[in-house]
Amino acid sequence: MTKITIKPDCGNAPKKTFIRDFNVAFAEGNAAFILDHVDENIRWCIYGDFDVSGKQSFKKGIDKMLAYPSPKELIIDSIVTHGSEAAANGLMVMEDTTFAFCDIYKFRSAGSRVLLDLKSFVVKV
C-alpha cells in the first residue's frame, strides 16, 4: 500500500481536493478514476518521454505507468489552483529511486473537474 503524505491546507478548496485525489489515483493505480476525469481530446505531455492526444492514447500512457510497481510513498508538497488551471508538485518514492514531479493542469472551465491538458515534468532525484 502506498503511503500518502500531503501538507494540510484550508480544506475549503474543491479544486485542490480534486488535484489531490487525482494524484492519489495515479499512486494507487486507480485508472478508472483518472479516465473518468479526462476529456475525449485530452493532451498529455511528459516532457522528454512522450506526448499523446486523445483519451485512447492517454489510456495507453496510463497503462504503461501502472505496469510499474506501486510507489512506496507519494509526497505532495503543494497544490496551486486558479480558475481553470492548477499545478501540483511533489515526490514519488519508489522501491529503489525517487522521482520529483510537477504537473500543470488545464480544465474545461473553472468549475470543471474534466482535464483538457496535462503537462508533466518528471526528474529522477
PyMOL commands that place a pseudoatom at each C-alpha (Angstrom):
pseudoatom trace, name=CA, resn=MET, resi=1, chain=A, elem=C, hetatm=0, pos=[0.000, 0.000, 0.000]
pseudoatom trace, name=CA, resn=THR, resi=2, chain=A, elem=C, hetatm=0, pos=[1.284, 3.417, -0.944]
pseudoatom trace, name=CA, resn=LYS, resi=3, chain=A, elem=C, hetatm=0, pos=[1.834, 5.874, 1.899]
pseudoatom trace, name=CA, resn=ILE, resi=4, chain=A, elem=C, hetatm=0, pos=[0.266, 9.252, 1.060]
pseudoatom trace, name=CA, resn=THR, resi=5, chain=A, elem=C, hetatm=0, pos=[1.833, 12.387, 2.561]
pseudoatom trace, name=CA, resn=ILE, resi=6, chain=A, elem=C, hetatm=0, pos=[0.132, 15.704, 1.861]
pseudoatom trace, name=CA, resn=LYS, resi=7, chain=A, elem=C, hetatm=0, pos=[0.626, 19.004, 3.643]
pseudoatom trace, name=CA, resn=PRO, resi=8, chain=A, elem=C, hetatm=0, pos=[-2.659, 20.199, 5.180]
pseudoatom trace, name=CA, resn=ASP, resi=9, chain=A, elem=C, hetatm=0, pos=[-4.449, 23.171, 3.655]
pseudoatom trace, name=CA, resn=CYS, resi=10, chain=A, elem=C, hetatm=0, pos=[-7.554, 25.220, 4.416]
pseudoatom trace, name=CA, resn=GLY, resi=11, chain=A, elem=C, hetatm=0, pos=[-9.836, 22.323, 3.490]
pseudoatom trace, name=CA, resn=ASN, resi=12, chain=A, elem=C, hetatm=0, pos=[-12.149, 24.683, 1.610]
pseudoatom trace, name=CA, resn=ALA, resi=13, chain=A, elem=C, hetatm=0, pos=[-10.767, 24.450, -1.931]
pseudoatom trace, name=CA, resn=PRO, resi=14, chain=A, elem=C, hetatm=0, pos=[-12.612, 21.875, -4.074]
pseudoatom trace, name=CA, resn=LYS, resi=15, chain=A, elem=C, hetatm=0, pos=[-10.132, 22.085, -6.975]
pseudoatom trace, name=CA, resn=LYS, resi=16, chain=A, elem=C, hetatm=0, pos=[-7.214, 21.378, -4.609]
pseudoatom trace, name=CA, resn=THR, resi=17, chain=A, elem=C, hetatm=0, pos=[-9.101, 18.397, -3.223]
pseudoatom trace, name=CA, resn=PHE, resi=18, chain=A, elem=C, hetatm=0, pos=[-9.664, 17.100, -6.745]
pseudoatom trace, name=CA, resn=ILE, resi=19, chain=A, elem=C, hetatm=0, pos=[-5.965, 17.508, -7.688]
pseudoatom trace, name=CA, resn=ARG, resi=20, chain=A, elem=C, hetatm=0, pos=[-5.021, 15.650, -4.502]
pseudoatom trace, name=CA, resn=ASP, resi=21, chain=A, elem=C, hetatm=0, pos=[-7.438, 12.828, -5.352]
pseudoatom trace, name=CA, resn=PHE, resi=22, chain=A, elem=C, hetatm=0, pos=[-6.204, 12.697, -8.960]
pseudoatom trace, name=CA, resn=ASN, resi=23, chain=A, elem=C, hetatm=0, pos=[-2.589, 12.291, -7.797]
pseudoatom trace, name=CA, resn=VAL, resi=24, chain=A, elem=C, hetatm=0, pos=[-3.570, 9.666, -5.232]
pseudoatom trace, name=CA, resn=ALA, resi=25, chain=A, elem=C, hetatm=0, pos=[-5.372, 7.784, -8.035]
pseudoatom trace, name=CA, resn=PHE, resi=26, chain=A, elem=C, hetatm=0, pos=[-2.095, 7.708, -10.004]
pseudoatom trace, name=CA, resn=ALA, resi=27, chain=A, elem=C, hetatm=0, pos=[-0.162, 6.431, -6.991]
pseudoatom trace, name=CA, resn=GLU, resi=28, chain=A, elem=C, hetatm=0, pos=[-2.754, 3.774, -6.158]
pseudoatom trace, name=CA, resn=GLY, resi=29, chain=A, elem=C, hetatm=0, pos=[-3.320, 2.654, -9.749]
pseudoatom trace, name=CA, resn=ASN, resi=30, chain=A, elem=C, hetatm=0, pos=[-6.947, 3.798, -9.937]
pseudoatom trace, name=CA, resn=ALA, resi=31, chain=A, elem=C, hetatm=0, pos=[-7.157, 4.100, -13.731]
pseudoatom trace, name=CA, resn=ALA, resi=32, chain=A, elem=C, hetatm=0, pos=[-10.971, 4.300, -13.685]
pseudoatom trace, name=CA, resn=PHE, resi=33, chain=A, elem=C, hetatm=0, pos=[-10.928, 7.493, -11.582]
pseudoatom trace, name=CA, resn=ILE, resi=34, chain=A, elem=C, hetatm=0, pos=[-8.273, 9.042, -13.809]
pseudoatom trace, name=CA, resn=LEU, resi=35, chain=A, elem=C, hetatm=0, pos=[-10.076, 8.185, -17.056]
pseudoatom trace, name=CA, resn=ASP, resi=36, chain=A, elem=C, hetatm=0, pos=[-13.414, 9.426, -15.699]
pseudoatom trace, name=CA, resn=HIS, resi=37, chain=A, elem=C, hetatm=0, pos=[-11.891, 12.892, -15.327]
pseudoatom trace, name=CA, resn=VAL, resi=38, chain=A, elem=C, hetatm=0, pos=[-10.249, 13.495, -18.703]
pseudoatom trace, name=CA, resn=ASP, resi=39, chain=A, elem=C, hetatm=0, pos=[-11.757, 14.917, -21.885]
pseudoatom trace, name=CA, resn=GLU, resi=40, chain=A, elem=C, hetatm=0, pos=[-12.022, 12.782, -25.050]
pseudoatom trace, name=CA, resn=ASN, resi=41, chain=A, elem=C, hetatm=0, pos=[-9.432, 15.130, -26.601]
pseudoatom trace, name=CA, resn=ILE, resi=42, chain=A, elem=C, hetatm=0, pos=[-7.042, 15.172, -23.625]
pseudoatom trace, name=CA, resn=ARG, resi=43, chain=A, elem=C, hetatm=0, pos=[-3.437, 16.090, -24.365]
pseudoatom trace, name=CA, resn=TRP, resi=44, chain=A, elem=C, hetatm=0, pos=[-0.731, 14.769, -22.032]
pseudoatom trace, name=CA, resn=CYS, resi=45, chain=A, elem=C, hetatm=0, pos=[2.926, 15.584, -22.353]
pseudoatom trace, name=CA, resn=ILE, resi=46, chain=A, elem=C, hetatm=0, pos=[5.608, 14.175, -20.095]
pseudoatom trace, name=CA, resn=TYR, resi=47, chain=A, elem=C, hetatm=0, pos=[8.499, 16.288, -21.289]
pseudoatom trace, name=CA, resn=GLY, resi=48, chain=A, elem=C, hetatm=0, pos=[11.373, 14.169, -22.575]
pseudoatom trace, name=CA, resn=ASP, resi=49, chain=A, elem=C, hetatm=0, pos=[9.267, 10.990, -22.564]
pseudoatom trace, name=CA, resn=PHE, resi=50, chain=A, elem=C, hetatm=0, pos=[6.020, 11.193, -24.555]
pseudoatom trace, name=CA, resn=ASP, resi=51, chain=A, elem=C, hetatm=0, pos=[3.257, 13.432, -25.867]
pseudoatom trace, name=CA, resn=VAL, resi=52, chain=A, elem=C, hetatm=0, pos=[-0.190, 11.935, -26.529]
pseudoatom trace, name=CA, resn=SER, resi=53, chain=A, elem=C, hetatm=0, pos=[-3.547, 13.265, -27.672]
pseudoatom trace, name=CA, resn=GLY, resi=54, chain=A, elem=C, hetatm=0, pos=[-6.954, 11.675, -27.235]
pseudoatom trace, name=CA, resn=LYS, resi=55, chain=A, elem=C, hetatm=0, pos=[-8.419, 9.537, -24.486]
pseudoatom trace, name=CA, resn=GLN, resi=56, chain=A, elem=C, hetatm=0, pos=[-7.359, 6.192, -26.006]
pseudoatom trace, name=CA, resn=SER, resi=57, chain=A, elem=C, hetatm=0, pos=[-3.720, 7.297, -26.309]
pseudoatom trace, name=CA, resn=PHE, resi=58, chain=A, elem=C, hetatm=0, pos=[-3.921, 8.774, -22.811]
pseudoatom trace, name=CA, resn=LYS, resi=59, chain=A, elem=C, hetatm=0, pos=[-5.178, 5.408, -21.523]
pseudoatom trace, name=CA, resn=LYS, resi=60, chain=A, elem=C, hetatm=0, pos=[-2.177, 3.661, -23.106]
pseudoatom trace, name=CA, resn=GLY, resi=61, chain=A, elem=C, hetatm=0, pos=[0.113, 6.089, -21.265]
pseudoatom trace, name=CA, resn=ILE, resi=62, chain=A, elem=C, hetatm=0, pos=[-1.716, 5.372, -18.004]
pseudoatom trace, name=CA, resn=ASP, resi=63, chain=A, elem=C, hetatm=0, pos=[-1.474, 1.614, -18.608]
pseudoatom trace, name=CA, resn=LYS, resi=64, chain=A, elem=C, hetatm=0, pos=[2.276, 1.985, -19.223]
pseudoatom trace, name=CA, resn=MET, resi=65, chain=A, elem=C, hetatm=0, pos=[2.737, 3.801, -15.910]
pseudoatom trace, name=CA, resn=LEU, resi=66, chain=A, elem=C, hetatm=0, pos=[0.552, 1.353, -13.993]
pseudoatom trace, name=CA, resn=ALA, resi=67, chain=A, elem=C, hetatm=0, pos=[2.688, -1.556, -15.203]
pseudoatom trace, name=CA, resn=TYR, resi=68, chain=A, elem=C, hetatm=0, pos=[5.453, -0.348, -12.880]
pseudoatom trace, name=CA, resn=PRO, resi=69, chain=A, elem=C, hetatm=0, pos=[5.476, -1.424, -9.218]
pseudoatom trace, name=CA, resn=SER, resi=70, chain=A, elem=C, hetatm=0, pos=[3.387, 0.753, -6.905]
pseudoatom trace, name=CA, resn=PRO, resi=71, chain=A, elem=C, hetatm=0, pos=[5.280, 3.586, -5.245]
pseudoatom trace, name=CA, resn=LYS, resi=72, chain=A, elem=C, hetatm=0, pos=[6.192, 3.288, -1.586]
pseudoatom trace, name=CA, resn=GLU, resi=73, chain=A, elem=C, hetatm=0, pos=[5.114, 6.865, -0.970]
pseudoatom trace, name=CA, resn=LEU, resi=74, chain=A, elem=C, hetatm=0, pos=[3.507, 9.831, -2.702]
pseudoatom trace, name=CA, resn=ILE, resi=75, chain=A, elem=C, hetatm=0, pos=[4.504, 13.171, -1.200]
pseudoatom trace, name=CA, resn=ILE, resi=76, chain=A, elem=C, hetatm=0, pos=[2.571, 16.199, -2.423]
pseudoatom trace, name=CA, resn=ASP, resi=77, chain=A, elem=C, hetatm=0, pos=[4.406, 19.387, -1.479]
pseudoatom trace, name=CA, resn=SER, resi=78, chain=A, elem=C, hetatm=0, pos=[1.994, 21.928, -2.917]
pseudoatom trace, name=CA, resn=ILE, resi=79, chain=A, elem=C, hetatm=0, pos=[-1.128, 22.375, -4.992]
pseudoatom trace, name=CA, resn=VAL, resi=80, chain=A, elem=C, hetatm=0, pos=[-1.956, 25.753, -6.515]
pseudoatom trace, name=CA, resn=THR, resi=81, chain=A, elem=C, hetatm=0, pos=[-5.214, 26.487, -8.343]
pseudoatom trace, name=CA, resn=HIS, resi=82, chain=A, elem=C, hetatm=0, pos=[-6.630, 29.488, -10.159]
pseudoatom trace, name=CA, resn=GLY, resi=83, chain=A, elem=C, hetatm=0, pos=[-9.645, 29.463, -12.437]
pseudoatom trace, name=CA, resn=SER, resi=84, chain=A, elem=C, hetatm=0, pos=[-9.382, 26.668, -14.997]
pseudoatom trace, name=CA, resn=GLU, resi=85, chain=A, elem=C, hetatm=0, pos=[-5.730, 25.907, -14.224]
pseudoatom trace, name=CA, resn=ALA, resi=86, chain=A, elem=C, hetatm=0, pos=[-3.832, 24.170, -11.449]
pseudoatom trace, name=CA, resn=ALA, resi=87, chain=A, elem=C, hetatm=0, pos=[-0.367, 22.861, -10.608]
pseudoatom trace, name=CA, resn=ALA, resi=88, chain=A, elem=C, hetatm=0, pos=[0.966, 20.296, -8.172]
pseudoatom trace, name=CA, resn=ASN, resi=89, chain=A, elem=C, hetatm=0, pos=[4.449, 19.197, -7.239]
pseudoatom trace, name=CA, resn=GLY, resi=90, chain=A, elem=C, hetatm=0, pos=[5.986, 16.570, -5.035]
pseudoatom trace, name=CA, resn=LEU, resi=91, chain=A, elem=C, hetatm=0, pos=[7.862, 13.291, -4.916]
pseudoatom trace, name=CA, resn=MET, resi=92, chain=A, elem=C, hetatm=0, pos=[7.041, 9.742, -5.935]
pseudoatom trace, name=CA, resn=VAL, resi=93, chain=A, elem=C, hetatm=0, pos=[9.199, 7.422, -3.825]
pseudoatom trace, name=CA, resn=MET, resi=94, chain=A, elem=C, hetatm=0, pos=[9.748, 4.043, -5.475]
pseudoatom trace, name=CA, resn=GLU, resi=95, chain=A, elem=C, hetatm=0, pos=[11.497, 0.984, -4.048]
pseudoatom trace, name=CA, resn=ASP, resi=96, chain=A, elem=C, hetatm=0, pos=[14.905, 1.907, -5.492]
pseudoatom trace, name=CA, resn=THR, resi=97, chain=A, elem=C, hetatm=0, pos=[14.602, 5.523, -6.659]
pseudoatom trace, name=CA, resn=THR, resi=98, chain=A, elem=C, hetatm=0, pos=[12.689, 8.753, -6.184]
pseudoatom trace, name=CA, resn=PHE, resi=99, chain=A, elem=C, hetatm=0, pos=[11.112, 10.993, -8.810]
pseudoatom trace, name=CA, resn=ALA, resi=100, chain=A, elem=C, hetatm=0, pos=[10.321, 14.676, -8.365]
pseudoatom trace, name=CA, resn=PHE, resi=101, chain=A, elem=C, hetatm=0, pos=[7.322, 15.838, -10.366]
pseudoatom trace, name=CA, resn=CYS, resi=102, chain=A, elem=C, hetatm=0, pos=[5.454, 18.975, -11.286]
pseudoatom trace, name=CA, resn=ASP, resi=103, chain=A, elem=C, hetatm=0, pos=[2.140, 18.683, -13.127]
pseudoatom trace, name=CA, resn=ILE, resi=104, chain=A, elem=C, hetatm=0, pos=[0.272, 21.550, -14.767]
pseudoatom trace, name=CA, resn=TYR, resi=105, chain=A, elem=C, hetatm=0, pos=[-3.445, 21.004, -15.359]
pseudoatom trace, name=CA, resn=LYS, resi=106, chain=A, elem=C, hetatm=0, pos=[-5.921, 22.786, -17.622]
pseudoatom trace, name=CA, resn=PHE, resi=107, chain=A, elem=C, hetatm=0, pos=[-9.632, 22.087, -17.109]
pseudoatom trace, name=CA, resn=ARG, resi=108, chain=A, elem=C, hetatm=0, pos=[-12.680, 22.677, -19.328]
pseudoatom trace, name=CA, resn=SER, resi=109, chain=A, elem=C, hetatm=0, pos=[-13.651, 25.593, -17.068]
pseudoatom trace, name=CA, resn=ALA, resi=110, chain=A, elem=C, hetatm=0, pos=[-13.031, 26.957, -13.589]
pseudoatom trace, name=CA, resn=GLY, resi=111, chain=A, elem=C, hetatm=0, pos=[-15.791, 24.779, -12.122]
pseudoatom trace, name=CA, resn=SER, resi=112, chain=A, elem=C, hetatm=0, pos=[-14.980, 21.655, -14.132]
pseudoatom trace, name=CA, resn=ARG, resi=113, chain=A, elem=C, hetatm=0, pos=[-13.220, 18.519, -12.955]
pseudoatom trace, name=CA, resn=VAL, resi=114, chain=A, elem=C, hetatm=0, pos=[-12.555, 17.335, -16.504]
pseudoatom trace, name=CA, resn=LEU, resi=115, chain=A, elem=C, hetatm=0, pos=[-8.979, 17.763, -17.732]
pseudoatom trace, name=CA, resn=LEU, resi=116, chain=A, elem=C, hetatm=0, pos=[-8.222, 19.076, -21.210]
pseudoatom trace, name=CA, resn=ASP, resi=117, chain=A, elem=C, hetatm=0, pos=[-4.449, 19.247, -20.907]
pseudoatom trace, name=CA, resn=LEU, resi=118, chain=A, elem=C, hetatm=0, pos=[-1.795, 17.828, -18.579]
pseudoatom trace, name=CA, resn=LYS, resi=119, chain=A, elem=C, hetatm=0, pos=[1.858, 18.803, -18.747]
pseudoatom trace, name=CA, resn=SER, resi=120, chain=A, elem=C, hetatm=0, pos=[4.222, 16.770, -16.564]
pseudoatom trace, name=CA, resn=PHE, resi=121, chain=A, elem=C, hetatm=0, pos=[7.827, 17.372, -15.622]
pseudoatom trace, name=CA, resn=VAL, resi=122, chain=A, elem=C, hetatm=0, pos=[9.454, 14.326, -14.007]
pseudoatom trace, name=CA, resn=VAL, resi=123, chain=A, elem=C, hetatm=0, pos=[13.056, 14.158, -12.790]
pseudoatom trace, name=CA, resn=LYS, resi=124, chain=A, elem=C, hetatm=0, pos=[14.869, 11.264, -11.134]
pseudoatom trace, name=CA, resn=VAL, resi=125, chain=A, elem=C, hetatm=0, pos=[16.454, 12.540, -7.906]
for i in range(1, 125): cmd.bond("trace and resi %d" % i, "trace and resi %d" % (i + 1))
show_as sticks, trace
zoom trace
